């Protein structure tokens, strides 16, 4: 979903980099581009379009993961949340497939797969986080903060952190919505300067960047900057499909 600010690596290139440092083997499906979790339809009440898209994607995921043998990693938390909860709109066949799949977010991937096999070689001084709504709904906010605390001396979660109002693509169409929703959190964040601004969903990062005037990016960037290449790391296996298909 667009290039990274300042000519940095894309999110997927960052994922590739940090996975390599941790000695993790992975695959990026050739037909991932154009795949969608369906949230863009469900959030607008287009139930038939959501059901069609979710079923189509679960069928692809079944093939990508070797029928559930490999975990599926997504880099946009809202997409993870949508796919994990799409069972009610699936066909009986795809419900059976979903039950055998392990769909995890980048936060789970970092904490459970990468950090145990990575060597932290530097830490940033002060960073601020924006826990997105879906992260909180999945109960992953504590993991998100824990990751940051291993990579920075001081970690701030604003008291007024909350929904940025992007709601999938709603903020693109009604920018006044995100401006209003982010105002309390943005005003708080602007009171100080930080060495990094991190979240886990591209659209939410865009909304917060606009509101604060600083570049919010995936916490995977923080991890990639802080870990080094570790020798003699046991190879692990994982499958990945980006929650932002255009980046693949």
NORTAMO-V431301 format. One record per backbone hydrogen bond with DSSP energy under -1.0 kcal/mol. NH is the residue of the N-H (numbers start at 0). CO is the residue of the C=O. E is the energy in kcal/mol with one decimal. If there is no record, write none. Layout:
nh->(NH,NH)
co->(CO,CO)
e->(E,E)
//
This chain:
nh->(7,13,14,15,16,17,18,19,20,21,22,23,24,31,34,40,41,42,43,44,45,46,49,50,51,52,53,54,55,56,57,58,59,60,61,62,63,64,65,66,68,69,71,72,73,76,79,80,81,82,83,84,85,88,89,94,95,96,97,98,99,100,103,105,108,109,110,111,112,113,114,116,117,120,121,123,126,127,128,129,135,136,137,138,139,143,144,145,146,147,148,150,151,152,153,155,160,168,169,170,171,172,173,176,178,179,180,181,185,186,187,188,189,190,191,194,197,198,204,205,206,207,208,209,210,211,212,216,218,220,222,223,224,225,226,227,229,235,237,238,239,240,246,247)
co->(4,9,10,11,12,13,14,15,16,17,19,18,235,28,31,37,37,38,40,41,40,44,45,46,47,48,49,50,51,52,53,54,55,56,57,58,59,60,62,61,64,64,101,238,103,199,75,76,77,78,79,80,82,85,86,90,91,92,93,94,96,97,71,73,104,105,106,107,108,108,109,113,114,225,225,150,153,195,155,197,131,132,133,135,134,139,140,141,142,143,144,147,147,123,124,126,157,166,166,165,168,168,169,173,174,175,176,177,181,182,183,184,185,187,188,125,127,216,200,201,202,203,204,205,206,207,208,196,198,217,218,219,220,221,222,118,20,22,24,70,26,72,243,244)
e->(-1.3,-2.2,-2.4,-2.5,-2.1,-2.6,-2.2,-2.0,-1.9,-1.3,-1.0,-2.8,-3.0,-1.4,-2.4,-1.5,-2.2,-2.7,-1.1,-1.1,-2.3,-1.8,-2.2,-2.5,-2.4,-2.4,-3.0,-2.3,-2.1,-2.4,-2.5,-1.8,-1.5,-2.9,-2.2,-1.2,-2.9,-2.5,-1.5,-3.1,-1.0,-2.2,-2.9,-1.3,-1.8,-2.3,-1.7,-2.6,-1.9,-2.4,-2.5,-1.4,-1.1,-1.7,-1.7,-2.4,-1.7,-1.5,-2.9,-2.0,-1.2,-1.4,-3.2,-1.1,-2.4,-2.6,-2.3,-3.1,-1.9,-1.9,-3.1,-1.9,-1.2,-2.6,-1.5,-2.4,-2.4,-2.2,-2.7,-2.1,-1.6,-2.3,-1.7,-1.1,-2.7,-2.3,-2.4,-2.5,-2.4,-1.7,-2.2,-1.4,-1.0,-2.9,-2.1,-2.2,-1.8,-1.4,-1.0,-1.8,-1.1,-1.2,-2.9,-1.9,-2.1,-2.1,-2.4,-2.4,-3.2,-2.6,-1.5,-2.5,-2.3,-1.2,-1.6,-3.5,-2.5,-2.1,-2.4,-2.1,-1.9,-2.5,-2.4,-2.0,-1.8,-2.8,-2.2,-2.0,-1.9,-1.9,-2.1,-2.5,-1.9,-1.3,-1.6,-2.5,-1.4,-1.2,-1.4,-2.0,-2.2,-2.5,-2.4,-2.0)
//
